Every structure is written in structure tokens, then in C-alpha cells.
Amino acid sequence: MANQSAGVRREGDSELRNLAPASMSTPREGYVLHSYGPDRYVKYAVASVHTLRRYDQSRPVALFCPEHHRALLERRGLDDQFDILGDLPPEHRSIVGFKHHLHQFKAFDRTLFVDTDMLWCRDPDPLWTQFSAFPFTVTGTQNADHAFGGRKSLGMVWDVLLGRRRRTLRQMGVSHLPRVQAGMIYAQDGACTRTVDHAASAFFDRAEETHFQARREDGRSEETCEWSLALAMSELNLHVFPWLQGRNSPQLDYIDSLTQHDSGFRQVSYRLYTHALIYRLRGLANDTLRDALLGAAEWLPSLGEYMEVTPYALHFGWLHQKPHINAFAERVWARLAAERVRPRPVERKEVKSGPHE
């Protein structure tokens, strides 16, 4: 829970003016979340911070959100879950609008931007120590697969045969394309963060020169920031922090058939297949097909090998896994809101002895 003795600090715009009282210095390390859209997303934020506070009670958390999310928090008495509540202007209420402008929301000297649909499973102190070596980094892999940002199914086959990815890299002036998972981004150097934002925005504006497919053509409601961030990381020679590190994995995608946990996500064990090809099967929405393929892989040499790990955080990014975080967030929200309801005091009237009229 946020430090209630200091109160919840609120900021009216995204320029981060007066985030702390004059007597306080800017906290050196802290988390930044953002929410917009339907109310369930601010409920995700509360659930995420609820799990974070099991392991980290000291680092502050900032939430940037629209007025209706803040009003909902205040109405339920849950605004004290955050040390800073900042306004998220309309132009930043999208994936690209926020993550291509991180420098405007860098509330702390060393800021960890995390998506609200993440639940924390262990003490993040070692993760902060590792991140501190970099001016700016984002989780991902050093080399993106052909599906990253491009067309799927037969469209991907044509992209490979026609060398469209190679043409994209040559057109953009980079030699490799990393895979970016933008659910967790670390920003320490302010100038570097601004440079990354500007580079990513510039690449995004040149989308028609690339093989990347607009997500809205694929039925999504928003465009992705990830391929443009990946190009920026490549152009600026910045390190992409590996997100698949076995027992040191900063985040792993929640998949119900791969994750064992109690109802409160206090005890989490994740089956991480060590072969990249097999691990990619996690994205299959059909549970029966996915489980059958994973079971078959265990009969093949090396392909079915796995380890049981507890990641720092579980990321509920896949649409077919959202019901799990929806249910957890609703339970946390209801319980925390109920704890803040206080019975009205009974007004006691003094009754005098003696005859009454």
C-alpha cells in the first residue's frame, strides 16, 4: 500500500511538475503504470500494485490515468494504493501515444514502466540491480521471429519468400531486428529515453515503407508500439533485456495450462519449455490443441524439456488468457473496497431521568 502518512500526490498534467513536496527530493526508483478506457483497466492497476506490495513496500508507484479512473478510485477509497496520481491526456490514451512518449511520464530518476495486466510473483530487488546497468532497456529477445509485427499465416510465408523483412531493415538503416516485449521498460537516463521516443515515433511514421502490418487490419483496436521501439533500440545500439532467462525471467506470459498457482497468486510455478519453438506454442488459443502438441513434444529428444520457475511477474497479454486476470482483479477490487467501508457512527442521545411529557 502507498505511504498514507504522506498522502496521495496528484499531478494535473503530464509534465510532472511538483510531483513531490519542496522538502522532498525526487525518489530515485519507482514504478509507473498507466490506464485508460473501460474501468477494468484501472482495476488491473490496483490488482497489480496489490501483488507488488507483497514484496516491495518502499518504492513508490505512480499511476497516470484519465479523470474517470481517478474518480472511481477516490469513490472506492482506493486512490491511496498509489503514491502519485497523474493525469493522462487524451493524446496519450493509446499504446503508441503513451509508449512513444515515456520521457513525459518518467516520474523517478530510475523508472520501471510496467503494464497494468501484470501480477508480481517475487521480490523485484535483484531485477532493479540488473536494470541499473543500462541507461534504457526493454524486455525482449535479441532476434525477432518472422511473425513479429508482420503478417500472419500465408502472409508471413510470402514475406519470407520475397525478403520483405530484409528490405525493411535495409530501408530503415539497421542491421538487425530485436523482439521487443514492451510490457516492462526501464528508463534511467532522461536524454536517452527522449531519444528512443523520438526515434520510435519517426520509424512508426514510416510504417508504409516496411513489411509490418497495421494491427487494425488484423482486427485489433489499437496499433502496436513494439516494432517501432525495436527499430529504435537497434538503431541506437541499446541493449534488449532478455525476457526468457529461465529462473531469472523478468516476465512470462500467463498461460493457464503452464501455470500452477493458488487463487491469490502467492505461490506460482511456471512450466517454461527450454526449446524456443516449443515455447511459442503457448500462443495457441485452442487449449486442447496446445496441450496435445506440448504433450507430443515431450516424446521428442530435447524438445519437451522444461524447468519449473517463478518469474518476477506474470503478464496477462494474450487475449484468451484475460478472463483469469479479470476474475482476480475483481476479487481484489471488491475486497479492498469493502475494507474501506466504515459503518456510520450511531448518534447517542442522552436520556434524562425523570418524568417525560
N, C-alpha and C positions, 0 to 999 in steps of 0.2 A: 504494500500500500504506500502511496505517496506520503511525504512528510507533512502531516496535517498541522503541525505546530507552526510551520511557515506559511501555510495556506496554499491555495492553488493560484499560481501566477497565470495571468491571462494576457494575451497579446492580440491587438486588434488588426494587425496586418502581417504580411509575410516577410517584412524586412527585419524582424526580430529585434525591434527596439525595446529597451528596458525589460529584457526577459527576467532580470534579477534585480532586487533592490540595490541601491547605490552602495550599500555597505558590504554586498556580497560580490565575489568575483564569479566569472562565468565558470560553471562546472567543467572540469577537464574532460570527463567522459559521460556519455549519456545516450539514451535511445530515442529515436524519432520514429513515430508512426503517423500514418495519415488515413483518413476515412472520408468517404462521400457516398452519395447515393442512398439506397434503402437503409433503414435503421439497423438491419442485421450486421452491417459492416462496423458500426461503432460498438455493437455487442461483441463482435470478434475482437476488437481492440481491448475491451475490458477483460475478456477471457484470456487473451494473450498476456496482458500485464499481470493478471492473477496468477498465471503459472510462472511468470518471470520472478515474481516476488518471493517464491519459494526458495530461490537460490541467490538472488541479488536484491538486497534491501537498500543498498547505498546509492547506486547510480540513478539519477533522475530520468524520468520519461516525459517526453513532450508528445502531444497529440495535436496535429493540425487537422481541422475539420470545419465544415460549414456550420452556420448558426443553428440549424435544426438538430444537428447531432449534439452540439453543446447544450442546447435547451433540454434535450432528452436526458442527458447525463445529469444536469442540475435538478431536473424534476424528480429523478430517481435517487438523488443524493450520491451519485457515483462519479461526480467530477473530481472528487478527491483521490481517485485512482491515478491521476496524472499530476505531475509537478508543474507542467506548463500546458495550457490550452491555448493554441494559436488559431487564428482564422485561416481557412484555406479558400482563397479567392476563386471565383468561378473558372478563370482561365487555367487553373491548376488542378481542376477536379477531373482528371483523366490520368491514365498510366503515363503517357508521354508528357502531359502537362506538368506532372509532379517530378518524374524521374529524369527529365531533361533540365530541371531547374533546382537540383538539390542544393546548390550553393545558397539559394534564398531561404532554405529551411534548415541550414546547418546550425542547430541551436547550441552545440557544445564544441569545445576545442577538438575533441575526438568523438565523432558521431557515428553511431551504428544505426543505419536506416533499415528497418525490418517491416515486412508486410504484416498486416493485422491477422492474416489467417495462418499464423504460426503459433504453436504451443511449445513452451520451453520444457526440456526434459532433464537438464543437468546444469551445474554451476558454470556460467559462461566466463569466469575469470581467465582460464587458460586461452580461451578464444580471443579475448581482448589483448592478451600478451602477444599472441601471434599476429594479430592485425596491426599492432603498434609499429611493426617494421615497415609499413607501407604508407605513402602519402595518400593513396586512394586505391582501393581494390574492391572487387565484386566477386561473389562466388560463381564458379562455373568450371569449365574444363579448358585445357589448352587448345583443343581442336574440336570444332563443332561437327556433328554428323550432318549428312546431306539434308535431313529433314528440318534443320534449324532455320526458321524464318522463311523457308521456301515452300514450294507447293508439295502436296502430299500425294500418295498413291502413284498413279501413272504419270502425273505431272512431274513428280520427282525423278522418275526414270528418264523422262525427256530432258530435264535439266542436266542430269549427269551425262547423258549421251551427247548433248550439244555443248557441254563445257560451260554452262552459264555461270556457275559459281566461280570458276577460274576467270571468266571475263569480268565478273563483278569485282573481284579483288584487284585485277589489273586496272579497271576503270577508277576504283577508289584509291589506288596508290598504296595498297598494303600487300603484305606477302603471306598473311595467314589470317584465318577467321576463328577466333576462340568461341566457345559456347558460354554465354552469359546467363546466369540464373539470378535475376535482379531482385529476388525476394530478400536478399541480405547484401547491403552495400556499406562499406566502411569509408569514411571521409575524415582525414586528419588535416591535410594541407588545403587551406581555403582557395589559394590561387589554382592549384591543381584541380580541385573539384570544379571550379568555374570553367577551366579549360576543357575538361571532359564534357561538361554540359554543353558547351558551345560546339565542340566537335561532333557530339552525338546529334545535336539539332541540325547541324549542317549536313551530315550524312542522311538523316531522315528526310530532309528536303529534297534529296536526290534519289528518292526511292525508285522513280521511274527508270533510272539508269542501272538498276540492279535486278537480280533474279528473285528478290524477296517478294513474297505475296502479301497483299493487304489482308489483314485478318478479317476485315468486314466482308471480304469476298468469300471467306470461309465460314460465315455465319456468326462471327464474334461481334460483340457490341463495341469493342474498343481496339485501337491499334496497339501493337506491342512496342516497347522501348528497347527490346533486348538486342536485336541485330544491329541497330544503330549504336548502342553502347558497346557492343562487341567490336565494331569497326573502330570506334574511338579508342578503346583500350589497345587495339593493335597498332593504330597509327601513332599513339603516344608512348608505345613501348612500356605499358603498365602491366603489372603482374595480375593475373586472374587467379584468385584464391581457390584451390581445388575443393570442390564441394563433395567429392567422393573420396574420403580418406579413411575408410574403414572405421576404426573406433574414434578417430578424430574428426569425423564428418561434421561440418558446421550445421548442415540441414539435410534432411532426407524427405523425399515425397511420401506423405502418408498414403499407404495402400492397405486396406483392411486385411487382406489375406497375408500380408507380410509383417504386420504389426500386432504384437500382443501387448495389452495394456489393461489397467483397471479403469473403472468408469471416470476417475478423476485425472487420468494421465499422470499419476505419480510414479508408477512403475511401468517403464516402457522397454520393450525388447524388439528390435527390428531385424528381420532376416535380410541381410544385404548380400546379394549374389555378387561374387567377385569377378565374374566374366561380364564385360560391358554389354555384349549382345544379349545375354540372358536378362540382365537388369533392365534393359529397355522394354522388355515385355510388360513391365509394371503399368505402362500406359494403356493397355488394352482394357476397354470398359466392360467387356463381357467376362464376368468372374469365372464362369465355367471354362471358357477357352483359355484364359490366362493361367488358371490353376493347372489345367491339363498340360499346357506347354511347359510350365515350370516343373511339373512332375516328370515329364518325359526327359527334360534336360538333366535331371539328377541321375539318369542311367547312362549319360554320355561322359566320356573322360574329361574331367576338369570343368565342363560347362555347368554342372549342377552344384559346384562348391559354393558355400556361403559361410558367413560369420554372423553371429548374433551380437548386435551393437546397440548402444543407446546414443543417438545423435544429440547434439546440443539442442536442436529444435526439430519438430515435425512441421512440414509445410503442406498445407491442405490446398495445393494448387490445382489438382485435377478435378474437373467439374463433377465426375462421377463419384468423387470422394467427399464432396461438400456436405452431404447430409450428416456426416459424423461430427464435423466442427459446428454445424448448425445446432445440433442437439446439445453439444457440450456448452456452447456459448449461451444458449437459452437457459440451461440449468444454472450456470454461474451467475448470469444476469439476475435471474429470479431470486436466487439465494442471497446475493449481495444486496439487492434492492430491499428484500424483506428484512434483512438485518438492520437496515437504516430506518425502518418504520418504528416509531416510538408511540406507545399508547398515550392518548391525551390525558393530562393530569385531571383527576377528579376534583372538582371545586368543593372544598369543605366549608360548610356553613356552621357557624357557632350557634348552638341551640341553648337558649337561656332557660333555666329552671323557673318554675312558677306557672301561674295560670295563663292560658292563651285565649285570646278572643276568637 
